[in-house]
Amino acid sequence: MEFIEEQIIGILREQEANAKTAELCLTLTRSAHECRT
C-alpha cells in the first residue's frame, strides 16, 4: 500500500492529536493482519 504526501501528513496530524496507533492502522489498512506485519 502506498500513500501520497497529503495522506502521510494527515496520518501524522492524527497521531499528534493523540489518535491511537492501532486505530490509525486499522483505519488506513482495513486489515488487522497488515497492522501486525
C-alpha positions as CSV (number, residue, x, y, z in Angstrom):
1,M,0.0,0.0,0.0
2,E,1.4,3.4,-1.0
3,F,0.4,6.8,0.4
4,I,0.6,10.2,-1.2
5,E,2.2,13.0,0.6
6,E,-1.2,14.5,1.7
7,Q,-2.2,11.2,3.2
8,I,1.0,10.9,5.2
9,I,0.6,14.4,6.5
10,G,-2.9,13.6,7.6
11,I,-1.8,10.4,9.4
12,L,0.9,12.4,11.2
13,R,-1.6,15.0,12.3
14,E,-4.0,12.4,13.6
15,Q,-1.1,10.8,15.6
16,E,-0.2,14.2,17.0
17,A,-3.8,14.7,18.1
18,N,-3.4,11.6,20.3
19,A,-5.1,9.1,18.0
20,K,-4.2,5.6,18.9
21,T,-1.7,3.9,16.6
22,A,-3.7,0.7,16.3
23,E,-6.8,2.7,15.4
24,L,-5.0,4.6,12.7
25,C,-3.6,1.4,11.3
26,L,-7.0,-0.3,11.1
27,T,-8.5,2.9,9.5
28,L,-5.8,3.0,6.9
29,T,-5.3,-0.6,6.0
30,R,-8.7,-2.1,6.9
31,S,-6.9,-5.3,7.9
32,A,-5.6,-6.3,11.4
33,H,-3.2,-8.6,9.7
34,E,-1.4,-5.7,7.9
35,C,-1.1,-3.9,11.2
36,R,0.9,-6.7,12.7
37,T,3.4,-7.1,9.9
